[in-house]
Amino acid sequence: MRIGEIAALVGVTPRAVRHYHQSGLLPEPPRRPNGYREYGVRDAVLLARVRRLTELGLGLDEVRAVLADDEGRGLAEVLAELDADLARQEAEIRERRARLSGLLAEARAGRLPADGPLSPELSALLAGLGELPESPMAAKDRQILALMDVAVPEEERARLMGLMAGAAERAHEVYPLLDALSGAEADDPRVAAAARVLADSLPDELGASLPPDAADGSGSLADALFADLAPAQSAAVRLAIRLVGERREANR
């Protein structure tokens, strides 16, 4: 048989047969005088086995390990590993579908935010803010929270969002002060007052979660967040972080 014939017999493509040759799964058969490969029954049996193994979901390295074990012990081990991996994928799919079901219900009820889907922790935090007036600073804050929702590990995210829930109670007081600084310079006298109100709204535990140099903007993420603020707003946030750190040290 030529390559097209054995491929058609087993139900694969000639390209797949060539790939199996290159991968070392299927030995090269002898060639005819004209240079064409000449396949026999043993080649077809081996190719059929490779096809069955790959259809089970085995990778080519796993197929190679199975073919190298004449007694079949390797196949049992590989199939057990494959079964365990499929069980893990099945559990992940069930979990994702459960989350999707909740999001779908929220979307159908018109409660899914435009920047969703969000984690349950962030959704609860935003719900606690209630209806906020039109506030550019609140919009920026929401963007930062959405970024943290993805960037922060899940176990840390729940704790951090819980801490920020306390700060959210004074959001109606903080946002207008920061919005008023949108066109001001860093030395504006209103900076200190806004920073004090912001610092008063932040719990000490939240300050402890920030890196020591967060107020200085060290790090690409901090630099990007501060760069997105007006000079006076950035100065107020930096000062508030310092004040929280000082307060925490004083209360130790």
C-alpha positions in Angstrom: 0.0 0.0 0.0 1.1 3.5 -0.7 0.7 6.3 1.9 -2.7 7.5 0.6 -4.0 4.0 0.6 -3.0 3.1 4.2 -4.3 6.5 5.4 -7.7 5.9 3.8 -7.8 2.4 5.2 -7.2 3.5 8.8 -9.1 6.7 8.5 -6.4 9.3 8.9 -4.8 11.8 6.5 -1.5 11.2 4.6 -0.3 14.3 6.5 -1.0 12.6 9.8 1.0 9.5 8.7 4.0 11.7 7.7 3.7 13.4 11.1 3.7 10.1 12.9 6.8 9.1 11.0 8.6 12.4 12.0 7.5 11.9 15.6 8.9 8.4 15.7 5.5 6.7 16.4 5.4 4.9 13.0 8.6 3.4 11.6 9.5 4.3 8.1 8.6 1.4 5.7 10.8 0.2 2.9 10.6 2.1 -0.3 9.9 1.0 -3.8 12.5 1.5 -6.6 10.5 4.7 -7.6 11.0 6.1 -4.0 7.4 5.6 -2.8 6.9 4.1 0.6 5.5 0.5 0.6 3.2 -0.2 3.6 2.1 -3.6 4.8 -0.5 -5.0 7.2 1.7 -4.6 10.3 2.1 -0.9 9.4 -1.7 -0.6 9.1 -2.3 -2.3 12.5 0.2 0.0 14.2 -1.2 3.1 12.6 -4.7 2.0 13.6 -3.5 1.7 17.2 -2.0 5.1 17.1 -5.2 6.5 15.9 -7.2 4.8 18.7 -4.9 6.1 21.4 -4.9 9.7 20.1 -8.7 9.6 19.9 -8.7 8.8 23.6 -7.0 12.0 24.2 -3.4 10.8 24.7 -0.6 13.1 23.6 2.0 11.8 21.2 4.6 11.4 23.9 2.1 9.3 25.9 1.3 7.2 22.8 5.1 6.7 22.3 5.4 5.4 25.9 2.5 3.0 25.4 3.8 1.6 22.2 7.2 1.1 23.8 5.7 -1.2 26.4 4.9 -4.6 24.8 3.2 -6.0 28.0 0.6 -3.2 28.2 1.5 -2.0 31.7 2.3 1.5 30.3 -1.2 1.7 28.7 -3.0 1.0 32.0 -1.0 3.7 33.7 -1.4 6.2 31.0 -5.2 5.5 30.8 -5.5 6.0 34.5 -3.7 9.3 34.3 -6.0 10.3 31.4 -9.1 9.4 33.4 -7.9 11.4 36.4 -7.2 14.4 34.1 -10.7 14.1 32.5 -12.3 14.0 36.0 -10.4 17.2 36.9 -11.6 18.9 33.7 -15.1 17.7 34.3 -15.1 19.2 37.8 -13.8 22.5 36.5 -16.5 22.5 33.8 -19.2 22.0 36.4 -17.8 24.8 38.5 -17.6 27.1 35.5 -21.2 26.3 34.5 -22.4 27.0 38.0 -20.7 30.4 37.9 -22.1 31.0 34.4 -25.6 30.2 35.5 -25.4 32.9 38.2 -24.1 35.4 35.7 -26.7 34.5 33.2 -29.4 35.0 35.7 -28.0 38.4 36.6 -27.7 39.4 32.9 -31.3 38.4 32.2 -32.5 40.4 35.2 -30.5 43.4 33.9 -28.2 43.5 36.9 -24.9 42.5 35.1 -22.7 45.6 35.0 -21.2 46.8 31.7 -17.7 45.9 32.8 -18.7 42.4 34.1 -18.4 39.6 34.8 -17.0 40.5 38.1 -16.1 38.3 41.1 -18.8 37.8 43.8 -16.5 39.8 46.2 -16.2 42.8 43.9 -19.9 42.6 43.0 -20.8 42.8 46.7 -18.4 45.7 47.3 -19.9 47.7 44.4 -23.5 46.9 45.6 -22.5 48.3 49.0 -21.7 51.6 47.4 -25.2 52.1 46.2 -26.1 54.8 43.7 -23.2 57.2 43.4 -23.4 60.6 41.8 -21.6 61.2 38.5 -18.0 61.1 39.6 -14.9 60.8 37.4 -12.9 59.6 40.4 -15.5 56.9 41.2 -15.2 55.7 37.5 -11.4 55.5 37.9 -11.7 53.7 41.2 -14.0 51.2 39.6 -11.5 50.6 36.9 -8.8 50.0 39.5 -11.0 47.6 41.4 -11.8 45.7 38.2 -8.1 45.3 37.5 -7.4 44.2 41.1 -10.3 41.7 40.7 -8.2 39.9 38.0 -4.6 40.6 39.2 -5.0 39.7 42.9 -5.0 35.9 43.8 -8.4 34.6 44.7 -7.6 33.9 48.4 -6.2 37.4 48.9 -8.9 39.1 46.8 -11.7 38.1 49.2 -9.8 39.5 52.2 -8.8 42.7 50.3 -12.4 43.3 49.1 -13.7 42.8 52.6 -11.3 45.5 53.9 -12.3 47.9 51.2 -16.0 47.4 52.0 -15.4 49.5 55.1 -13.7 52.3 53.1 -16.7 52.2 50.7 -19.0 53.6 53.4 -17.4 57.0 53.1 -17.1 57.0 49.3 -19.8 59.7 49.0 -17.6 62.0 51.1 -14.3 61.1 49.5 -15.1 61.2 45.7 -16.3 64.8 45.6 -13.1 66.0 47.3 -10.9 64.1 44.8 -13.0 65.2 41.9 -12.5 68.8 42.9 -8.7 68.3 42.5 -8.9 67.2 38.9 -7.5 70.5 37.5 -5.2 71.3 40.4 -1.5 71.0 40.9 0.2 68.9 43.5 0.8 71.9 45.9 -2.9 72.8 46.0 -3.9 73.5 49.7 -6.9 71.2 49.3 -4.7 68.2 48.8 -4.0 67.8 52.5 -7.7 67.9 53.5 -8.7 65.4 50.8 -5.8 63.1 51.9 -6.9 63.2 55.6 -10.5 62.3 54.7 -9.3 59.5 52.4 -6.9 58.2 55.1 -9.7 58.3 57.7 -11.8 56.1 55.5 -9.1 53.4 55.0 -8.7 50.8 57.7 -5.2 50.1 59.1 -5.4 46.5 57.8 -5.7 47.8 54.3 -2.6 49.9 54.7 -0.8 46.8 55.9 -1.7 45.1 52.6 0.0 47.8 50.6 3.7 47.5 49.7 6.0 49.8 51.8 6.8 51.9 48.7 3.2 52.1 47.4 3.0 55.8 48.2 6.1 56.5 46.1 4.6 54.8 43.1 7.4 52.2 42.8 6.5 49.4 40.5 4.9 49.5 37.0 1.3 49.0 38.2 1.5 51.7 40.9 3.2 54.1 38.4 0.5 53.4 35.8 -2.3 54.0 38.4 -0.8 57.3 39.7 -0.1 58.5 36.1 -3.8 58.2 35.3 -4.6 60.7 38.0 -4.3 64.5 38.0 -1.2 65.8 39.9 -3.3 67.0 42.9 -5.3 63.7 43.0 -2.1 61.7 42.8 -0.6 63.7 45.6 -3.7 63.3 47.8 -3.7 59.5 47.3 0.0 59.2 48.0 -0.3 61.3 51.2 -3.3 59.3 52.3 -1.3 56.1 52.0 1.5 57.6 54.1 -1.0 58.8 56.7 -2.5 55.3 57.0 1.0 53.8 57.4 1.9 56.3 60.1 -1.3 55.7 61.9 -0.8 52.0 61.9 2.7 52.4 63.3 1.5 54.7 66.0 -1.3 52.2 67.0 1.1 49.2 67.3 
